[in-house]
Amino acid sequence: MSRNWCHLCDDMIDELLALAVSADVRVEIEDVDASETLEQRWGEYVPVLLDASGHELCHYHLDTREVRAYLAGFPLESAD
């Protein structure tokens, strides 16, 4: 979760995208200001990084160790 005018969001996105490229994963960025529901839920608690199930991995700053531990839980796909 992010918002356009947030410097912490910009910082987390930059760091996360670099990590995503190296891990070959896709990142979806949602603007909390685009939805009243998201704004009510997350408010000033952004940026926040959620996993695919909606569990919080970190907020305000990227916790690289937490994200790498999360990504390590997925098996590598075989080319066979």
QUIURSUL-V140638 format. One record per pair of residues at least 4 apart in sequence whose C-alpha atoms are under 7 Angstrom apart, sorted by sequence separation. I is the first residue (numbers start at 1). J is the second residue. If there is no record, write none. Layout:
i: [I | I]
j: [J | J]
//
This chain:
i: [6 | 7 | 8 | 9 | 10 | 11 | 12 | 13 | 14 | 15 | 16 | 17 | 18 | 19 | 20 | 21 | 35 | 36 | 37 | 38 | 39 | 42 | 50 | 51 | 58 | 63 | 64 | 65 | 66 | 67 | 68 | 69 | 20 | 50 | 51 | 58 | 3 | 20 | 32 | 33 | 50 | 51 | 2 | 20 | 32 | 49 | 50 | 49 | 49 | 57 | 48 | 49 | 57 | 48 | 47 | 48 | 46 | 47 | 46 | 2 | 1 | 2 | 3 | 1 | 2 | 3 | 1 | 2 | 3 | 1 | 9 | 9 | 8 | 2 | 1 | 2 | 1 | 2 | 1 | 1 | 12 | 12 | 8 | 8]
j: [10 | 11 | 12 | 13 | 14 | 15 | 16 | 17 | 18 | 19 | 20 | 21 | 22 | 23 | 24 | 25 | 39 | 40 | 41 | 42 | 43 | 46 | 54 | 55 | 62 | 67 | 68 | 69 | 70 | 71 | 72 | 73 | 25 | 55 | 56 | 63 | 9 | 26 | 38 | 39 | 56 | 57 | 9 | 27 | 39 | 56 | 57 | 57 | 58 | 66 | 58 | 59 | 67 | 59 | 59 | 60 | 59 | 60 | 60 | 29 | 29 | 30 | 31 | 30 | 31 | 32 | 31 | 32 | 33 | 32 | 46 | 47 | 47 | 46 | 46 | 47 | 47 | 48 | 48 | 49 | 61 | 62 | 60 | 61]
//
